[in-house]
Amino acid sequence: MKTYTYTEKKDTRSGFGAGLAELGRTNPNVVALCADLIGSLKMNQFIDENPERFFQIGIAEANMMGIAAGLTIGGKIPFTGTFANFSTGRVYDQIRQSIAYSDKNVKICASHAGLTLGEDGATHQILEDIGLMKMLPGMVVINTCDYNQTKAATIAIADHEGPVYLRFGRPAVPVFTPADQVFEIGKAVQLQEGSDVTIVATGHLVWEALEAAKVLHEQGISAEVINIHTIKPLDDKAIIDSVAKTGCIVTAEEHNFLGGLGESVARVLALHHPTPQEFVATNDTFGESGTPAQLMEKYGLNSGSIVEKALKVIKRK
């Protein structure tokens, strides 16, 4: 069994900031827009080095999306930055009409997604954003797992022609993927090979999936762990090939089970390889105020829940 360790924890939003700063040095067409949350989005370094390529829009997120769409017409590659709730729910009509329908090359970059936003509570903890964005035709949806992968993804999406939703978070989480990784949109990453159960996870739940695999290994169960960083386009082949070996699957995400990664995987399985599946996700509910650790525990978004669902789904084979 391959063992993953980490030497530090970093927030994934800082990975975005580092990637954006690097793009500022290498791609003159990249511009950034923010809705009064520069510090929260870690955009300071890009702004310091490229003040003429930054636009502070203020608390006017809908306007930010319209301006970003317009900037693409002149060949710019705009990266918008605000909380996930304000990046999607508050501005859905503008994204649908001005960006997705118009196929504009806008990169919608969203921090503080999910329950791990923490103490700000349910009004800010969006758990529906993946579903909202993946339903838009032509929209790429990415949810990264650690600092290094977020930095790599931020750099990679600048080369993708078309709208992208990049989702990341607030808390410091283990950094366990390579610093020199090449991020490939739509290509899942197999982290652990196994034969008894497939665990596919996204975002903050990827590390929890690896921790769950250790526990299962101690019980004599071989778990295959796959990092699904791109929810759309989904790597159908990686999923189908894995369940063909294991015969069952658990999906894990910091999102409502309605409309998230789990439902996308279920569609693939229903069409190509019907397989027993269990879901680790929030159960049609809003969040609440609390520390990220408290909330992840209460809502069952952790390694213990993944182990529980793995044992359950194995019995259904």
C-alpha positions as CSV (number, residue, x, y, z in Angstrom):
1,M,0.0,0.0,0.0
2,K,1.3,3.4,-1.0
3,T,1.6,5.8,2.0
4,Y,1.0,9.5,1.8
5,T,2.4,11.9,4.3
6,Y,2.6,15.7,4.7
7,T,5.0,18.1,6.2
8,E,2.8,21.2,6.3
9,K,-0.7,22.4,6.0
10,K,-1.7,25.3,3.8
11,D,-5.0,26.8,2.6
12,T,-5.9,26.1,-1.0
13,R,-6.9,29.7,-1.5
14,S,-3.2,30.5,-1.1
15,G,-2.4,28.1,-3.9
16,F,-4.7,30.1,-6.1
17,G,-2.9,33.3,-5.1
18,A,0.5,31.8,-5.9
19,G,-0.7,30.5,-9.2
20,L,-2.3,33.9,-10.1
21,A,1.0,35.7,-9.3
22,E,2.9,33.3,-11.5
23,L,0.5,33.9,-14.3
24,G,1.0,37.6,-13.9
25,R,4.7,37.1,-14.7
26,T,4.3,34.7,-17.6
27,N,1.0,35.7,-19.4
28,P,0.4,39.4,-20.2
29,N,-3.2,38.8,-21.1
30,V,-4.2,37.6,-17.6
31,V,-6.1,40.2,-15.6
32,A,-7.8,39.9,-12.2
33,L,-11.0,41.3,-10.8
34,C,-12.1,41.2,-7.2
35,A,-15.3,41.9,-5.3
36,D,-13.8,43.6,-2.2
37,L,-12.1,40.4,-0.9
38,I,-8.4,40.8,-2.0
39,G,-7.0,39.4,1.3
40,S,-9.4,36.5,1.4
41,L,-8.6,35.5,-2.1
42,K,-4.8,36.0,-1.6
43,M,-4.6,38.3,-4.7
44,N,-2.2,40.8,-3.1
45,Q,1.0,39.6,-4.9
46,F,-0.6,39.7,-8.3
47,I,-1.8,43.3,-7.6
48,D,1.5,44.4,-6.2
49,E,3.3,43.2,-9.4
50,N,0.6,44.1,-11.9
51,P,-1.4,47.1,-10.6
52,E,-2.5,48.1,-14.0
53,R,-4.0,44.6,-14.6
54,F,-6.2,44.5,-11.6
55,F,-9.8,45.9,-11.2
56,Q,-11.4,46.3,-7.8
57,I,-15.1,46.1,-8.5
58,G,-16.3,46.3,-4.9
59,I,-19.4,44.5,-3.6
60,A,-21.0,44.3,-7.0
61,E,-20.4,40.7,-8.0
62,A,-22.9,40.7,-10.9
63,N,-21.2,43.7,-12.4
64,M,-17.8,41.9,-12.0
65,M,-19.0,39.0,-14.1
66,G,-20.3,41.4,-16.8
67,I,-17.0,43.3,-16.9
68,A,-15.0,40.1,-17.0
69,A,-17.1,38.9,-20.0
70,G,-16.4,42.2,-21.8
71,L,-12.7,42.0,-21.2
72,T,-12.4,38.8,-23.1
73,I,-13.6,40.5,-26.2
74,G,-10.3,42.4,-26.2
75,G,-8.3,39.2,-25.8
76,K,-7.8,39.4,-22.0
77,I,-8.1,36.4,-19.8
78,P,-10.0,37.6,-16.7
79,F,-9.8,35.8,-13.3
80,T,-12.6,36.8,-11.0
81,G,-12.3,36.4,-7.3
82,T,-14.8,36.2,-4.4
83,F,-16.4,33.7,-2.1
84,A,-18.0,30.6,-3.7
85,N,-21.5,31.7,-2.6
86,F,-21.1,35.1,-4.3
87,S,-19.3,33.6,-7.3
88,T,-22.2,31.4,-8.2
89,G,-25.6,31.8,-6.5
90,R,-25.6,35.6,-6.3
91,V,-24.5,36.0,-10.0
92,Y,-26.0,33.0,-11.7
93,D,-28.0,34.9,-14.3
94,Q,-24.9,36.9,-15.3
95,I,-22.8,33.8,-15.6
96,R,-25.4,32.0,-17.6
97,Q,-26.1,34.8,-20.0
98,S,-22.9,36.8,-20.4
99,I,-20.3,34.0,-19.8
100,A,-21.6,30.5,-20.5
101,Y,-24.2,31.2,-23.2
102,S,-21.7,33.6,-24.8
103,D,-18.8,31.1,-24.4
104,K,-16.6,33.8,-22.9
105,N,-13.1,32.9,-21.7
106,V,-13.7,33.9,-18.0
107,K,-12.1,32.0,-15.1
108,I,-14.5,32.2,-12.1
109,C,-12.3,31.5,-9.1
110,A,-14.2,30.8,-5.9
111,S,-12.8,30.6,-2.3
112,H,-14.5,29.7,1.0
113,A,-16.6,26.9,-0.5
114,G,-18.5,24.4,1.5
115,L,-18.8,23.8,5.3
116,T,-15.1,24.6,5.9
117,L,-15.8,28.3,5.5
118,G,-16.7,27.7,9.2
119,E,-18.0,30.3,11.6
120,D,-19.6,32.6,9.0
121,G,-22.4,30.1,8.9
122,A,-25.0,28.8,6.4
123,T,-25.6,32.0,4.5
124,H,-22.0,31.8,3.3
125,Q,-21.4,28.0,3.2
126,I,-22.6,27.2,-0.3
127,L,-23.1,23.5,-0.8
128,E,-24.9,23.7,-4.2
129,D,-22.3,25.5,-6.4
130,I,-20.9,22.4,-8.1
131,G,-24.4,21.5,-9.2
132,L,-25.2,25.0,-10.4
133,M,-22.0,25.3,-12.4
134,K,-21.8,21.9,-13.9
135,M,-25.3,22.3,-15.5
136,L,-24.1,25.2,-17.6
137,P,-23.2,24.1,-21.1
138,G,-19.5,24.4,-21.8
139,M,-18.5,25.2,-18.2
140,V,-15.5,23.4,-16.8
141,V,-15.8,22.6,-13.1
142,I,-12.6,22.0,-11.0
143,N,-12.4,21.3,-7.2
144,T,-8.8,21.0,-6.0
145,C,-7.5,19.1,-3.0
146,D,-4.4,21.0,-1.7
147,Y,-2.2,24.0,-2.1
148,N,0.0,22.5,-4.8
149,Q,-2.8,21.2,-6.9
150,T,-4.7,24.5,-6.6
151,K,-1.6,26.4,-7.8
152,A,-1.2,24.0,-10.7
153,A,-4.8,24.2,-11.7
154,T,-4.8,28.0,-11.6
155,I,-1.9,28.1,-14.0
156,A,-3.5,25.4,-16.3
157,I,-6.9,27.0,-16.7
158,A,-5.3,30.1,-18.3
159,D,-4.5,27.9,-21.3
160,H,-8.0,26.5,-21.6
161,E,-10.2,28.4,-24.0
162,G,-13.6,28.8,-22.5
163,P,-15.3,29.4,-19.1
164,V,-14.0,27.7,-16.0
165,Y,-15.2,27.4,-12.4
166,L,-12.3,26.8,-10.0
167,R,-13.4,26.0,-6.4
168,F,-11.1,26.1,-3.4
169,G,-11.2,26.7,0.3
170,R,-10.3,28.6,3.4
171,P,-8.8,26.2,6.0
172,A,-5.2,25.0,6.1
173,V,-5.2,21.3,4.9
174,P,-2.4,18.8,4.3
175,V,-0.2,19.4,1.3
176,F,0.5,16.0,-0.2
177,T,0.5,16.3,-4.0
178,P,3.8,17.1,-5.9
179,A,4.9,20.7,-6.1
180,D,5.9,20.2,-9.7
181,Q,2.8,18.4,-10.9
182,V,1.3,19.1,-14.3
183,F,-2.5,19.7,-14.0
184,E,-4.5,18.1,-16.8
185,I,-8.2,19.2,-17.0
186,G,-10.5,16.2,-17.0
187,K,-7.9,13.6,-16.1
188,A,-8.4,11.9,-12.7
189,V,-5.4,10.9,-10.6
190,Q,-5.2,7.5,-9.1
191,L,-3.5,7.9,-5.7
192,Q,-3.9,4.4,-4.4
193,E,-4.4,1.1,-6.2
194,G,-6.9,-1.4,-4.7
195,S,-9.2,-4.3,-5.5
196,D,-12.1,-4.3,-3.0
197,V,-13.7,-0.9,-3.1
198,T,-13.2,2.3,-5.2
199,I,-13.2,5.6,-3.3
200,V,-13.4,8.7,-5.6
201,A,-13.1,12.0,-3.8
202,T,-12.8,15.7,-4.6
203,G,-11.5,18.8,-2.8
204,H,-10.9,18.5,0.9
205,L,-12.2,15.0,1.0
206,V,-9.3,13.6,-1.0
207,W,-7.0,13.6,2.0
208,E,-9.8,12.0,4.1
209,A,-10.1,9.3,1.5
210,L,-6.4,8.5,1.8
211,E,-6.8,8.3,5.6
212,A,-9.8,6.0,5.2
213,A,-7.8,3.7,2.9
214,K,-5.3,3.3,5.7
215,V,-8.0,2.2,8.2
216,L,-9.5,-0.2,5.6
217,H,-6.1,-1.6,4.9
218,E,-5.7,-2.4,8.6
219,Q,-9.0,-4.4,8.3
220,G,-7.7,-6.3,5.3
221,I,-9.6,-4.3,2.8
222,S,-7.9,-3.0,-0.3
223,A,-9.2,0.5,-1.4
224,E,-8.5,2.2,-4.6
225,V,-8.4,6.0,-4.1
226,I,-9.0,8.4,-7.0
227,N,-8.7,12.1,-6.9
228,I,-11.4,13.6,-9.1
229,H,-10.2,17.2,-9.3
230,T,-12.3,17.9,-12.5
231,I,-16.0,17.2,-12.0
232,K,-16.8,18.4,-15.5
233,P,-15.6,17.1,-17.9
234,L,-15.5,13.9,-15.7
235,D,-13.0,11.2,-16.3
236,D,-15.5,8.5,-17.1
237,K,-12.9,5.9,-18.1
238,A,-11.0,6.1,-14.8
239,I,-14.2,5.5,-12.9
240,I,-15.4,2.6,-15.1
241,D,-12.0,0.9,-15.2
242,S,-11.8,1.1,-11.4
243,V,-15.2,-0.3,-10.6
244,A,-14.7,-3.1,-13.1
245,K,-12.0,-4.3,-10.7
246,T,-13.5,-3.5,-7.4
247,G,-17.2,-3.9,-8.0
248,C,-18.4,-1.1,-5.7
249,I,-17.7,2.6,-5.1
250,V,-17.9,5.4,-2.5
251,T,-18.0,9.1,-3.6
252,A,-16.9,11.8,-1.2
253,E,-17.3,15.5,-1.4
254,E,-17.9,18.7,0.6
255,H,-21.1,19.4,-1.2
256,N,-24.8,18.4,-1.2
257,F,-25.2,14.9,-2.5
258,L,-27.8,16.4,-4.8
259,G,-26.1,17.7,-7.9
260,G,-22.5,17.0,-6.9
261,L,-19.7,14.6,-7.8
262,G,-21.7,11.6,-6.6
263,E,-24.5,12.2,-8.9
264,S,-22.1,12.7,-11.8
265,V,-20.5,9.4,-11.0
266,A,-23.9,7.7,-10.7
267,R,-24.8,8.9,-14.2
268,V,-21.6,7.3,-15.6
269,L,-22.3,4.1,-13.8
270,A,-26.0,3.9,-14.8
271,L,-25.0,4.4,-18.5
272,H,-22.0,2.1,-18.7
273,H,-21.4,-0.1,-15.7
274,P,-24.2,-0.3,-13.0
275,T,-22.4,-0.6,-9.7
276,P,-23.3,-0.4,-6.0
277,Q,-22.6,3.2,-4.8
278,E,-22.6,5.0,-1.4
279,F,-22.4,8.8,-0.9
280,V,-20.4,10.8,1.6
281,A,-21.8,14.3,1.2
282,T,-24.2,16.6,2.9
283,N,-27.8,15.3,2.9
284,D,-30.0,18.0,1.4
285,T,-29.2,20.5,4.2
286,F,-27.7,23.9,4.8
287,G,-24.7,24.3,7.1
288,E,-24.4,26.3,10.3
289,S,-21.8,28.2,12.3
290,G,-18.9,26.3,13.8
291,T,-15.3,25.5,13.3
292,P,-14.4,23.6,10.1
293,A,-13.4,20.6,12.1
294,Q,-16.7,20.6,14.1
295,L,-18.8,20.9,11.0
296,M,-17.0,18.2,9.0
297,E,-17.5,15.9,11.9
298,K,-21.2,16.7,12.5
299,Y,-22.1,16.4,8.8
300,G,-20.1,13.2,8.3
301,L,-17.5,14.6,5.9
302,N,-14.4,12.8,7.1
303,S,-12.4,9.6,7.0
304,G,-14.6,7.8,9.5
305,S,-17.7,8.3,7.3
306,I,-15.8,7.1,4.2
307,V,-14.8,3.9,6.1
308,E,-18.4,3.4,7.2
309,K,-19.8,3.8,3.7
310,A,-17.0,1.6,2.2
311,L,-17.9,-1.3,4.6
312,K,-21.6,-0.8,3.7
313,V,-21.1,-0.8,0.0
314,I,-18.8,-3.9,0.0
315,K,-21.7,-5.8,1.5
316,R,-23.9,-4.8,-1.4
317,K,-21.7,-6.4,-4.0
